[in-house]
Amino acid sequence: AGPAKTAEAVIEKLGCAGCHDLQDSGADAGPQLAGITARMDRAALRRAILDPNAEIAEGFEADLMPKDYGEQMRVSELELLVDYLVALAKPDSSQ
């Protein structure tokens, strides 16, 4: 199969929603990604995906996220994922 064409397809391919609450998955093994740009810029997001143990989010353990995403995805897929994460709105705390 060729490269994923949408961020949703990248998320499905890599299984991101299994650990992160994406697409209403309810998962909480990984940090909340909605509003992630309040904590990380685009470059930091890329690093976190490609080298997940370089900096661990508070309250989470090392070695939970696969270290080989750089080998599993193409640059175009990484950029689709980063664009998607940047666009995620911060969760509404009033709900």
Buried (B, 14 or more C-beta within 10 A) or exposed (E): EEEBEEBBBBBEBBEBBEBBBBEEEEBEEBBBBBBBBEBBEEEBBBBBBBEBEEEBBEEBEEEEBBEEBBEEBEEEBBBBBBEBBEEBEEEEEEE
